[in-house]
Amino acid sequence: MTSPSQCPHKPSTVNWLRIALMLCLGLLLPQLLTAQEQHENAFLNLSIEELGQLDVTSATGVEEQWFRAPAAIYVITPEDIQRTGHQTLPELLRLVPGLDVAHATSNQWSIGARGIKGNYGDSLLMLIDGRSLYDPLLGYIRWNTQDLVLNDIKNIEVIRGPGATLWGSKAVNGVINVTTKSARDTQGWYLSGIGGNKQRANISARYGGQIDDNTYFKIWTKYANHGPSKKINGQDHYDDWDYYSSGFRIDTEAPDNLTWALHGGFGFSDQLGGMSTEPAPNTHFGVNSIIGDNQSLNYFLHATLKKQVSDQNKWNASASYQHSTEKIRTDLKLLRDTFDLDYRHRYATSDTQLFVWGASARMSTDHTYQSTYAEYIPDEELTYNFSSFLQSSTTFFDDHVSVILGSKFEYNNYSGFEIQPSIRATWTPDSNNTIWGAVSRAVRTPSRSSVDARSTAFFVDPSLLLGGPPSGFYLPAVIAANGDVESEKLVSYELGYRSRLPGNLTLDLATYFNHYTDLVSISNTFDINNNLAGEVFGGEINLVWTPAPTLRVEAGYSYAKTSMHGDLSDEVQASYPENHFHLRSYLDINQDLECNAALYYTGENRTFSADPYLRLDIGMTWRLNANTSLSLWGQNLLDNQHPELIDVFQMPEPTEVPRSLYLQLNMTF
């Protein structure tokens, strides 16, 4: 097998890479020497001071400065989205230290946090404007069906570590909270077009207008067509795909500090290409490969209502409905409807005491149509989850010390009653240093797929298994869900430190020790059970340096050591790379030209047959005028192609991520 790193570079790409590197590096030194004489570019990323003052809400449920948040939280800003060149939500998560992002096929990602790979993101909870994207039937996030106009994102708050006290039983290893811009902040036209070898076409359009003095609206649409990944021999794979999505949002500022918003949208694709396997009858361990397209249809309606009663008293409520239809290329068809209600209230009884409480309900109905070798029993089901939480925040010593104590209480129809408490504390001795710590308990409740699913992996000849001659008689090896599966449990211990250092340098450090019990695995007899447990310890460090008004450099490193015992322990231990590193720079050459670069390193993934790889992205953006910009990006520039995750159950033929180039035009008016 030829290693991707040994494949020859195309001359045109090498020349482009050399020119871009020479241009960025050649212009870097003069920028540093003359920084004080430069006019600060209005498009440069946030300064150190502004970054520390960013308000975040995902850690404690109330607005607080990022610098003082009692959790390992990272904020992806609109500048990060613009300056990193990533065009999908899962790719943007590469920026976050402590997350592992693996591009499994052209339209599938596997994203894990802090040593646990999960099944394509099942240890994480993702929200868009408070609406959960967790699939209650499959039990994970379907990344390829989460698309929106990236320019509409206000920020993405990512918590590494449990967030279950506020967000519930799916927020075991992290919370990804996407907040979009209001209709008031997105007035007028926005148009974006992308063309390239992998991003073959990516077209976004949005228009925002005003209905009356207090009511604003926006409508948007997007079409994305993505090229395939590569086979080991460099030929195109079968996993090219496209996705069409549209939506709207209405925001109203009513009298008496009452605001409401209504969101809606849908997404559709009948070309989610790929390859799957089905067992081959009358063979021993034999499988047949099926090449074809998955199909997906999703739509939602989401309403929010907020009331600022006083400076001390604030509440918000939301309700949403989501529908999803998915047809798998193996003829398995899945339909589900999900209803969510959520209420949250914050009330400050004094300058030093704040309470936050709330309640939520989620109900999901599904109907499944079995394929030849996969089914859900029963084929229709109602699942539900009811919860409430209470959290108290108390400050001491003139706001230098804070203690946050709370718990989530849930009841669901699979594991019954669950308690998820946490205690967090911060000490801020001065404006340049924060120390925080936390102890939390979180659970991941079972999904339908771990309780009611049955699938035939292959057929076996019992005589061959016993070492005898072929008998010609074959039995199905069935992976059977277990109705007695319990919740997966985590107790997490965290300690972190943030500091503003001399020389315009900010340090963010987090360490953790996670103890897992009752993790779901598959035994040697192919039944699904809770016979896996273990520990993960590690840490993340992130440094941001702004040596000049026109330059920002960020470096991050994360380490995770996983130790498991029980069924599939070796596979789970080796499925998460121990080391991750990134180095990014944002450079304003002048007010009209910028150069952005990023280097990512990911360690070995032994279970999914991926060697360590180094990824380089470089982009140049030219602002033609105040309303128009043109960008040229190269991604994965160091190799023709490389594997990030090879999952033979999802794609029997190995897939590798190719080098990509694209040109982007953005216009506002």
PLY file of the C-alpha trace (Angstrom):
ply
format ascii 1.0
element vertex 669
property float x
property float y
property float z
element edge 668
property int vertex1
property int vertex2
end_header
0.00 0.00 0.00
1.35 3.41 -0.90
1.26 5.94 1.91
-0.63 9.13 1.02
2.36 11.15 2.19
4.46 9.44 -0.51
2.16 10.41 -3.36
3.75 13.04 -5.65
2.47 16.60 -5.36
0.94 18.20 -8.41
3.33 20.88 -9.70
0.63 23.55 -9.92
-0.41 22.99 -6.31
3.19 23.03 -5.07
3.85 26.32 -6.87
0.72 27.85 -5.41
1.67 26.62 -1.94
5.18 28.06 -2.20
3.90 31.41 -3.42
1.35 31.65 -0.61
3.89 30.69 2.06
6.47 33.16 0.76
3.88 35.90 0.58
2.60 35.35 4.13
6.06 34.94 5.68
7.62 37.69 3.65
5.02 40.19 4.76
4.99 39.11 8.39
8.26 40.76 9.48
7.50 44.23 8.08
4.12 44.11 9.75
5.69 43.47 13.14
8.33 46.18 12.70
5.86 48.85 11.62
2.81 47.77 13.60
2.57 50.98 15.59
2.44 53.01 12.36
-0.23 50.86 10.79
-3.89 51.80 10.82
-5.71 49.07 12.73
-7.80 47.00 10.35
-11.47 46.97 11.29
-11.69 43.32 10.25
-9.01 41.99 12.59
-10.06 39.46 15.20
-10.90 40.44 18.76
-8.13 41.84 20.93
-6.96 40.15 24.12
-9.08 42.49 26.22
-12.16 42.02 24.05
-11.72 38.24 24.08
-11.65 38.20 27.88
-14.83 40.27 28.01
-16.80 38.01 25.66
-20.08 37.06 27.28
-20.84 33.33 27.36
-23.92 31.56 28.71
-23.36 27.83 28.16
-21.37 27.20 31.34
-23.75 28.56 34.01
-26.91 29.54 32.12
-26.35 33.27 32.66
-24.20 35.81 30.86
-20.68 36.04 32.24
-17.26 36.93 30.95
-15.45 34.08 29.21
-12.35 34.80 31.29
-14.25 34.02 34.53
-16.35 31.07 33.32
-16.02 27.97 35.58
-15.65 25.51 32.70
-13.35 24.61 29.82
-15.13 26.76 27.26
-13.94 27.91 23.83
-15.70 30.51 21.70
-15.65 30.40 17.89
-16.36 33.95 16.72
-17.55 35.23 13.31
-13.93 36.27 12.66
-12.79 32.68 13.22
-15.40 31.45 10.75
-14.27 33.99 8.16
-10.54 33.51 8.65
-10.24 29.71 8.85
-11.90 28.80 5.56
-14.03 25.96 6.96
-17.40 25.65 5.25
-19.29 23.18 7.48
-20.15 23.10 11.18
-18.15 19.92 11.93
-15.05 21.29 10.20
-15.26 24.47 12.31
-14.88 22.32 15.42
-11.26 21.61 14.42
-10.49 24.96 16.04
-11.40 23.71 19.52
-8.63 22.17 21.66
-9.81 18.94 23.24
-12.05 17.86 20.35
-11.15 15.20 17.80
-12.66 15.79 14.36
-12.31 12.94 11.87
-13.64 13.20 8.32
-14.73 9.60 7.87
-16.25 9.95 4.39
-17.07 12.97 2.28
-20.44 13.30 4.07
-19.73 11.75 7.48
-17.76 13.00 10.47
-16.91 11.35 13.76
-16.39 13.90 16.52
-15.34 13.03 20.04
-14.09 14.85 23.11
-11.59 14.13 25.85
-10.63 10.59 24.98
-14.04 9.17 24.04
-14.67 8.82 20.34
-18.31 7.90 20.58
-20.37 6.74 17.64
-20.21 9.78 15.39
-20.72 12.28 18.21
-22.96 10.46 20.68
-21.03 11.80 23.68
-21.76 15.41 22.69
-24.87 17.58 22.69
-25.31 20.17 19.94
-27.78 23.05 20.04
-28.71 25.72 17.51
-30.43 28.66 19.24
-31.35 26.28 22.07
-32.83 23.59 19.77
-31.26 20.18 20.35
-29.95 18.34 17.28
-29.48 15.03 19.05
-31.27 12.25 17.15
-33.40 10.31 19.68
-33.73 7.29 17.40
-30.17 6.80 16.15
-28.55 8.20 19.29
-26.07 10.60 17.71
-25.75 13.86 15.74
-26.17 13.57 11.98
-23.55 16.13 10.98
-24.25 16.01 7.26
-27.79 17.35 7.73
-26.82 20.36 9.87
-26.31 23.23 7.46
-26.93 26.97 7.59
-25.48 30.20 6.24
-22.23 30.44 8.19
-22.25 34.24 7.97
-25.41 34.16 10.13
-23.61 32.61 13.12
-23.13 34.98 16.06
-20.84 32.60 17.93
-20.30 28.95 18.81
-19.66 28.18 22.47
-18.02 24.80 23.00
-17.76 23.27 26.47
-15.28 20.42 26.87
-16.49 18.30 29.74
-19.94 17.57 31.16
-22.70 20.16 30.98
-25.54 17.95 32.10
-26.75 20.10 35.02
-28.03 22.70 32.55
-28.34 20.79 29.31
-29.35 17.25 30.22
-28.38 13.64 29.75
-26.74 13.90 26.32
-24.17 16.52 27.40
-21.71 13.98 28.79
-18.40 14.99 27.23
-19.32 18.41 25.90
-21.84 20.94 24.67
-21.73 22.70 21.30
-24.02 25.73 21.51
-24.53 27.61 18.21
-26.17 31.03 18.41
-27.29 32.71 15.20
-27.65 36.43 14.56
-31.05 38.01 15.01
-33.04 39.24 12.03
-32.31 42.80 13.14
-28.57 42.16 12.79
-28.87 40.63 9.30
-30.66 43.30 7.29
-30.21 43.66 3.54
-28.76 41.20 1.07
-25.93 38.74 1.61
-24.69 36.55 -1.25
-21.87 34.01 -1.23
-20.59 31.68 -3.92
-17.85 29.05 -3.76
-16.31 26.91 -6.46
-13.50 24.38 -6.20
-12.42 20.80 -6.66
-14.01 19.49 -3.42
-16.35 22.36 -2.60
-17.73 22.04 -6.11
-20.55 24.52 -5.54
-21.64 26.29 -2.37
-24.18 29.08 -2.88
-25.82 31.04 -0.05
-28.34 33.88 -0.22
-30.04 35.80 2.58
-32.32 38.80 2.70
-33.38 40.69 5.82
-36.07 43.34 6.07
-38.30 45.21 8.51
-42.03 44.67 8.98
-42.59 47.54 11.45
-40.59 49.58 13.96
-40.16 46.59 16.27
-40.33 43.56 13.97
-37.61 42.26 11.66
-37.37 39.23 9.42
-34.88 37.32 7.30
-35.13 34.52 4.79
-32.24 32.42 3.55
-31.40 29.57 1.22
-28.29 27.50 0.60
-27.17 24.80 -1.79
-23.92 22.87 -1.28
-22.44 20.26 -3.60
-19.40 18.38 -2.28
-16.99 16.23 -4.23
-16.06 12.69 -3.18
-13.25 11.49 -0.98
-10.46 9.43 -2.51
-9.65 5.76 -2.66
-6.14 4.70 -1.67
-5.15 4.58 -5.35
-6.24 8.19 -5.85
-9.47 7.46 -7.72
-12.73 9.11 -6.71
-14.86 7.31 -4.16
-18.65 6.96 -4.24
-19.50 9.43 -1.48
-20.06 12.75 -3.25
-23.13 14.54 -1.93
-25.25 17.65 -1.95
-27.63 19.34 0.45
-30.28 22.02 0.00
-31.62 24.04 2.92
-33.78 27.12 3.46
-35.24 28.94 6.43
-36.62 32.09 7.96
-36.53 34.03 11.22
-38.77 36.75 12.69
-37.74 38.82 15.73
-40.05 41.19 17.60
-39.30 43.56 20.44
-42.67 43.93 22.21
-43.49 46.42 24.97
-42.47 45.81 28.61
-39.09 44.23 27.67
-40.78 41.24 26.05
-39.12 39.76 22.94
-40.06 36.79 20.82
-38.60 35.01 17.83
-39.90 32.43 15.37
-37.49 30.25 13.40
-38.27 27.70 10.74
-36.49 25.78 8.04
-36.00 22.59 6.10
-33.19 20.61 4.50
-33.21 17.95 1.83
-30.85 15.64 -0.01
-31.37 12.62 -2.22
-27.64 12.29 -2.90
-25.75 11.33 0.25
-23.44 8.96 -1.56
-21.53 6.09 -0.07
-21.03 2.37 0.29
-22.55 0.01 2.85
-22.35 -3.69 3.54
-24.96 -6.40 3.93
-24.29 -10.01 4.90
-23.92 -12.44 2.05
-26.17 -15.50 2.64
-24.62 -18.96 2.39
-21.12 -17.64 3.06
-18.89 -17.69 6.14
-18.29 -14.08 7.29
-19.12 -12.93 3.76
-20.56 -9.49 2.97
-21.90 -7.74 -0.11
-21.06 -4.11 -0.86
-23.92 -1.79 -1.74
-23.13 1.46 -3.54
-25.83 4.11 -3.60
-27.32 7.22 -2.01
-28.96 7.84 1.32
-31.86 10.28 1.31
-32.75 12.78 4.02
-35.59 15.25 4.66
-35.72 17.48 7.74
-37.84 20.44 8.77
-38.46 22.33 12.00
-40.34 25.18 13.67
-38.91 26.84 16.77
-40.40 29.66 18.88
-38.76 31.54 21.77
-40.16 34.08 24.22
-38.03 36.18 26.60
-38.97 38.63 29.34
-36.66 41.01 31.19
-38.78 41.73 34.27
-35.98 43.68 35.98
-32.21 43.67 36.26
-32.54 40.81 38.75
-35.41 38.89 37.16
-35.39 37.32 33.70
-37.06 34.31 32.09
-37.27 32.64 28.69
-39.37 29.86 27.20
-39.10 27.92 23.95
-41.02 25.31 22.00
-39.96 23.39 18.91
-41.13 20.69 16.54
-38.77 18.72 14.31
-39.41 16.08 11.66
-36.85 13.83 10.04
-37.15 11.20 7.33
-34.13 9.16 6.36
-33.88 6.39 3.80
-30.73 4.28 3.97
-29.25 2.77 0.82
-29.89 -0.69 2.31
-33.67 0.11 2.22
-34.00 0.84 5.94
-36.36 3.81 6.34
-36.65 5.91 9.51
-39.23 8.57 10.36
-39.39 10.54 13.60
-41.14 13.57 15.04
-39.76 15.35 18.09
-41.41 17.92 20.34
-39.44 20.04 22.83
-40.56 22.45 25.55
-38.11 24.39 27.71
-38.44 27.06 30.42
-35.58 28.81 32.25
-35.71 31.50 34.93
-32.96 33.46 36.62
-33.51 35.57 39.72
-30.96 37.45 41.83
-32.03 37.74 45.45
-29.05 40.01 46.22
-25.81 41.27 44.71
-24.10 38.05 45.82
-26.81 35.41 45.31
-28.31 34.24 42.02
-30.67 31.35 41.34
-31.36 29.71 37.99
-34.02 27.06 37.58
-36.05 25.52 34.82
-37.91 22.55 33.39
-38.09 20.84 30.01
-39.89 18.05 28.22
-38.98 16.10 25.08
-41.22 13.62 23.34
-40.35 11.73 20.19
-42.43 9.40 18.05
-40.93 7.28 15.32
-41.94 4.82 12.65
-39.36 2.51 11.09
-39.53 0.35 7.97
-37.20 -2.63 8.17
-34.70 -3.67 5.54
-33.71 -7.26 4.86
-31.12 -7.39 7.62
-31.99 -4.50 9.98
-35.08 -3.63 11.99
-36.43 -1.98 15.13
-38.75 -3.96 17.41
-41.36 -2.56 17.81
-41.38 -0.62 14.55
-43.21 2.29 16.24
-42.38 3.84 19.58
-42.93 6.87 21.77
-39.96 8.01 23.87
-40.00 10.83 26.39
-37.78 12.72 28.77
-38.93 15.14 31.50
-36.48 17.16 33.53
-35.97 20.07 35.88
-32.91 21.76 37.32
-31.95 24.15 40.08
-28.66 26.03 40.34
-27.39 28.48 42.94
-24.49 30.92 42.38
-22.95 32.69 45.36
-20.08 35.17 45.35
-17.76 35.98 48.23
-14.95 38.41 49.06
-16.05 41.27 46.79
-16.77 38.96 43.86
-13.32 37.34 43.88
-14.73 33.88 44.75
-17.87 32.25 43.38
-19.45 28.87 44.11
-22.05 27.34 41.78
-24.02 24.35 43.02
-26.81 22.66 41.11
-28.36 19.49 39.78
-30.48 18.20 36.93
-33.32 15.76 37.67
-34.59 13.67 34.75
-37.06 10.93 34.11
-37.14 8.92 30.87
-38.90 5.75 29.75
-35.68 3.71 29.36
-33.57 4.21 32.49
-36.08 5.90 34.79
-34.99 8.60 37.23
-31.54 10.22 36.85
-29.72 12.81 38.98
-26.87 14.86 37.53
-25.33 17.19 40.14
-22.33 19.47 39.84
-20.35 21.93 41.90
-18.16 24.58 40.31
-16.01 27.26 41.86
-13.85 30.13 40.62
-11.23 32.27 42.28
-10.26 35.52 40.56
-7.55 37.12 42.72
-7.12 39.96 40.23
-8.22 41.00 36.75
-5.45 38.96 35.08
-5.92 35.54 36.67
-8.76 33.05 37.15
-8.61 29.59 38.73
-11.64 27.32 38.46
-12.56 23.77 39.42
-15.54 21.47 39.04
-16.88 18.06 40.05
-19.79 16.77 37.97
-21.89 13.69 37.38
-23.43 13.14 33.96
-25.32 10.32 32.27
-26.13 9.36 28.72
-29.53 7.72 28.61
-30.17 4.88 26.12
-31.48 5.57 22.64
-33.84 3.42 20.61
-30.88 2.01 18.70
-29.30 0.60 21.86
-32.59 -0.86 23.15
-34.76 -1.95 20.21
-32.49 -2.41 17.15
-31.55 -5.74 15.58
-29.21 -6.26 12.64
-27.49 -9.20 11.00
-23.76 -8.58 10.66
-22.93 -11.71 8.65
-23.58 -15.47 8.45
-21.34 -18.08 10.03
-20.73 -21.79 9.55
-20.78 -23.30 13.09
-18.52 -26.13 12.02
-15.84 -23.74 10.78
-16.06 -21.78 14.05
-15.33 -25.01 15.94
-12.35 -25.82 13.71
-14.07 -28.52 11.66
-14.77 -28.90 7.96
-17.42 -26.75 6.23
-20.93 -28.00 6.96
-22.77 -25.91 4.38
-25.16 -24.80 7.12
-25.11 -21.09 7.99
-26.49 -19.17 10.96
-26.98 -15.39 11.15
-24.77 -13.48 13.58
-27.28 -10.97 14.93
-26.28 -7.83 16.83
-29.23 -7.55 19.20
-30.13 -4.56 21.32
-30.83 -5.23 24.95
-33.93 -3.86 26.61
-32.05 -3.89 29.93
-29.35 -1.41 28.80
-28.73 1.22 31.46
-27.48 4.78 31.24
-23.79 5.40 30.69
-22.34 7.27 33.69
-19.52 9.75 34.16
-17.99 11.38 37.22
-15.65 14.16 36.14
-13.04 16.18 38.06
-11.76 19.36 36.38
-9.26 22.09 37.23
-8.47 25.10 35.06
-6.46 28.31 34.96
-6.62 31.44 32.77
-4.14 34.29 32.75
-3.40 37.48 30.86
0.37 37.45 30.58
2.77 40.24 29.62
3.36 40.74 25.92
-0.32 40.56 24.88
-0.50 36.84 25.64
-3.50 34.97 27.05
-3.23 31.47 28.54
-6.13 29.04 28.94
-5.33 25.73 30.67
-7.71 22.90 31.65
-7.01 19.47 33.16
-9.42 16.64 33.94
-9.91 13.13 35.21
-13.01 11.26 33.99
-14.30 8.01 35.45
-16.82 6.14 33.25
-19.03 3.21 34.18
-21.70 1.22 32.33
-20.53 2.27 28.88
-22.43 0.56 26.07
-20.47 -2.02 24.09
-20.98 -5.19 22.05
-19.98 -8.51 23.59
-18.45 -11.54 21.89
-21.96 -12.97 21.58
-23.06 -9.83 19.67
-25.46 -8.49 22.29
-25.43 -4.83 23.35
-24.65 -4.37 27.04
-23.06 -2.06 29.65
-19.88 -4.14 30.14
-17.36 -1.36 29.58
-15.79 1.04 32.07
-12.62 3.01 32.46
-10.81 6.28 33.01
-9.53 9.16 30.90
-7.12 11.81 32.10
-5.61 14.67 30.16
-5.56 18.36 29.56
-5.75 21.19 27.05
-3.70 24.35 26.75
-4.41 27.27 24.45
-2.31 30.41 23.92
-3.39 33.57 22.09
-0.73 36.15 21.19
-1.43 39.55 19.63
1.99 41.15 19.07
0.58 43.85 16.79
-2.82 45.32 15.91
-2.69 43.49 12.59
-1.55 40.05 13.72
-3.00 37.36 15.95
-1.39 33.96 16.57
-3.03 31.06 18.41
-1.50 27.75 19.48
-3.26 24.87 21.21
-2.37 21.37 22.41
-4.46 18.63 23.98
-3.58 15.26 25.48
-5.94 12.44 26.42
-4.96 9.07 27.88
-7.74 6.47 27.81
-7.72 3.28 29.89
-10.67 0.91 29.53
-11.62 -2.56 30.70
-14.47 -4.82 29.62
-15.98 -5.69 26.24
-14.28 -3.85 23.35
-11.88 -2.14 25.78
-8.87 -2.41 23.45
-10.80 -0.98 20.51
-12.17 1.94 22.54
-8.77 2.77 24.05
-7.15 2.95 20.63
-9.97 4.82 18.88
-9.05 8.29 20.15
-5.74 9.98 19.20
-3.80 10.93 22.33
-2.26 14.10 20.87
-3.72 17.07 19.01
-2.05 20.35 18.14
-2.98 23.44 16.16
-1.23 26.68 15.19
-3.21 29.49 13.53
-2.36 33.01 12.42
-4.50 35.90 11.22
-2.48 38.60 9.41
-3.82 41.86 7.97
-1.39 42.87 5.25
-3.33 46.12 4.83
-6.96 47.20 5.08
-7.85 45.36 1.88
-5.72 42.21 2.00
-5.35 39.51 4.63
-3.48 36.21 4.87
-4.72 33.44 7.17
-3.02 30.13 7.86
-3.61 27.10 10.08
-1.59 23.99 10.87
-3.31 21.00 12.52
-1.73 17.83 13.89
-3.69 14.71 14.88
-2.09 11.63 16.40
-2.57 7.98 15.46
-5.99 6.34 15.54
-5.16 2.62 15.70
-8.72 1.28 15.84
-9.75 3.14 12.70
-6.45 2.65 10.84
-5.42 6.30 10.57
-1.77 7.29 10.88
-0.77 10.64 12.40
-1.28 13.46 9.93
-0.38 17.11 9.57
-2.81 19.42 7.80
-2.00 22.89 6.41
-4.62 25.42 5.31
-3.74 28.80 3.77
-6.09 31.49 2.51
-5.84 34.97 1.02
-8.76 37.42 1.17
-8.95 40.59 -0.91
-11.59 43.18 -0.01
-12.56 44.78 -3.31
-14.67 47.35 -1.45
-16.66 47.65 1.78
-19.29 45.21 0.50
-17.34 42.70 -1.59
-14.53 40.27 -0.82
-12.77 37.55 -2.78
-10.96 34.64 -1.08
-8.67 31.91 -2.37
-8.19 28.90 -0.06
-6.07 25.80 -0.10
-6.78 23.05 2.45
-4.92 19.82 3.28
-1.99 21.21 1.30
0.77 18.92 2.60
-0.58 15.68 1.08
-2.46 14.68 -2.00
-4.71 12.75 0.41
-4.68 11.17 3.86
-7.01 8.97 5.95
-8.61 10.38 9.09
-10.90 7.47 10.00
-11.50 4.18 8.21
-14.72 2.54 9.37
-15.31 -0.64 7.39
-18.93 -0.82 8.60
-19.71 2.63 7.18
-17.46 2.38 4.11
-15.94 -1.04 3.30
-13.39 0.50 0.94
-11.03 2.90 2.79
-11.57 6.62 2.20
-9.00 9.40 2.32
-9.41 13.16 2.54
-8.04 14.92 -0.57
-6.29 18.25 -0.98
-8.77 20.96 -1.93
-8.69 24.43 -3.48
-11.61 26.81 -3.76
-12.47 30.41 -4.62
-15.12 32.31 -2.65
-16.97 35.55 -3.45
-18.98 37.35 -0.72
-21.25 40.35 -1.30
-23.50 42.43 0.97
-25.83 45.24 -0.06
0 1
1 2
2 3
3 4
4 5
5 6
6 7
7 8
8 9
9 10
10 11
11 12
12 13
13 14
14 15
15 16
16 17
17 18
18 19
19 20
20 21
21 22
22 23
23 24
24 25
25 26
26 27
27 28
28 29
29 30
30 31
31 32
32 33
33 34
34 35
35 36
36 37
37 38
38 39
39 40
40 41
41 42
42 43
43 44
44 45
45 46
46 47
47 48
48 49
49 50
50 51
51 52
52 53
53 54
54 55
55 56
56 57
57 58
58 59
59 60
60 61
61 62
62 63
63 64
64 65
65 66
66 67
67 68
68 69
69 70
70 71
71 72
72 73
73 74
74 75
75 76
76 77
77 78
78 79
79 80
80 81
81 82
82 83
83 84
84 85
85 86
86 87
87 88
88 89
89 90
90 91
91 92
92 93
93 94
94 95
95 96
96 97
97 98
98 99
99 100
100 101
101 102
102 103
103 104
104 105
105 106
106 107
107 108
108 109
109 110
110 111
111 112
112 113
113 114
114 115
115 116
116 117
117 118
118 119
119 120
120 121
121 122
122 123
123 124
124 125
125 126
126 127
127 128
128 129
129 130
130 131
131 132
132 133
133 134
134 135
135 136
136 137
137 138
138 139
139 140
140 141
141 142
142 143
143 144
144 145
145 146
146 147
147 148
148 149
149 150
150 151
151 152
152 153
153 154
154 155
155 156
156 157
157 158
158 159
159 160
160 161
161 162
162 163
163 164
164 165
165 166
166 167
167 168
168 169
169 170
170 171
171 172
172 173
173 174
174 175
175 176
176 177
177 178
178 179
179 180
180 181
181 182
182 183
183 184
184 185
185 186
186 187
187 188
188 189
189 190
190 191
191 192
192 193
193 194
194 195
195 196
196 197
197 198
198 199
199 200
200 201
201 202
202 203
203 204
204 205
205 206
206 207
207 208
208 209
209 210
210 211
211 212
212 213
213 214
214 215
215 216
216 217
217 218
218 219
219 220
220 221
221 222
222 223
223 224
224 225
225 226
226 227
227 228
228 229
229 230
230 231
231 232
232 233
233 234
234 235
235 236
236 237
237 238
238 239
239 240
240 241
241 242
242 243
243 244
244 245
245 246
246 247
247 248
248 249
249 250
250 251
251 252
252 253
253 254
254 255
255 256
256 257
257 258
258 259
259 260
260 261
261 262
262 263
263 264
264 265
265 266
266 267
267 268
268 269
269 270
270 271
271 272
272 273
273 274
274 275
275 276
276 277
277 278
278 279
279 280
280 281
281 282
282 283
283 284
284 285
285 286
286 287
287 288
288 289
289 290
290 291
291 292
292 293
293 294
294 295
295 296
296 297
297 298
298 299
299 300
300 301
301 302
302 303
303 304
304 305
305 306
306 307
307 308
308 309
309 310
310 311
311 312
312 313
313 314
314 315
315 316
316 317
317 318
318 319
319 320
320 321
321 322
322 323
323 324
324 325
325 326
326 327
327 328
328 329
329 330
330 331
331 332
332 333
333 334
334 335
335 336
336 337
337 338
338 339
339 340
340 341
341 342
342 343
343 344
344 345
345 346
346 347
347 348
348 349
349 350
350 351
351 352
352 353
353 354
354 355
355 356
356 357
357 358
358 359
359 360
360 361
361 362
362 363
363 364
364 365
365 366
366 367
367 368
368 369
369 370
370 371
371 372
372 373
373 374
374 375
375 376
376 377
377 378
378 379
379 380
380 381
381 382
382 383
383 384
384 385
385 386
386 387
387 388
388 389
389 390
390 391
391 392
392 393
393 394
394 395
395 396
396 397
397 398
398 399
399 400
400 401
401 402
402 403
403 404
404 405
405 406
406 407
407 408
408 409
409 410
410 411
411 412
412 413
413 414
414 415
415 416
416 417
417 418
418 419
419 420
420 421
421 422
422 423
423 424
424 425
425 426
426 427
427 428
428 429
429 430
430 431
431 432
432 433
433 434
434 435
435 436
436 437
437 438
438 439
439 440
440 441
441 442
442 443
443 444
444 445
445 446
446 447
447 448
448 449
449 450
450 451
451 452
452 453
453 454
454 455
455 456
456 457
457 458
458 459
459 460
460 461
461 462
462 463
463 464
464 465
465 466
466 467
467 468
468 469
469 470
470 471
471 472
472 473
473 474
474 475
475 476
476 477
477 478
478 479
479 480
480 481
481 482
482 483
483 484
484 485
485 486
486 487
487 488
488 489
489 490
490 491
491 492
492 493
493 494
494 495
495 496
496 497
497 498
498 499
499 500
500 501
501 502
502 503
503 504
504 505
505 506
506 507
507 508
508 509
509 510
510 511
511 512
512 513
513 514
514 515
515 516
516 517
517 518
518 519
519 520
520 521
521 522
522 523
523 524
524 525
525 526
526 527
527 528
528 529
529 530
530 531
531 532
532 533
533 534
534 535
535 536
536 537
537 538
538 539
539 540
540 541
541 542
542 543
543 544
544 545
545 546
546 547
547 548
548 549
549 550
550 551
551 552
552 553
553 554
554 555
555 556
556 557
557 558
558 559
559 560
560 561
561 562
562 563
563 564
564 565
565 566
566 567
567 568
568 569
569 570
570 571
571 572
572 573
573 574
574 575
575 576
576 577
577 578
578 579
579 580
580 581
581 582
582 583
583 584
584 585
585 586
586 587
587 588
588 589
589 590
590 591
591 592
592 593
593 594
594 595
595 596
596 597
597 598
598 599
599 600
600 601
601 602
602 603
603 604
604 605
605 606
606 607
607 608
608 609
609 610
610 611
611 612
612 613
613 614
614 615
615 616
616 617
617 618
618 619
619 620
620 621
621 622
622 623
623 624
624 625
625 626
626 627
627 628
628 629
629 630
630 631
631 632
632 633
633 634
634 635
635 636
636 637
637 638
638 639
639 640
640 641
641 642
642 643
643 644
644 645
645 646
646 647
647 648
648 649
649 650
650 651
651 652
652 653
653 654
654 655
655 656
656 657
657 658
658 659
659 660
660 661
661 662
662 663
663 664
664 665
665 666
666 667
667 668
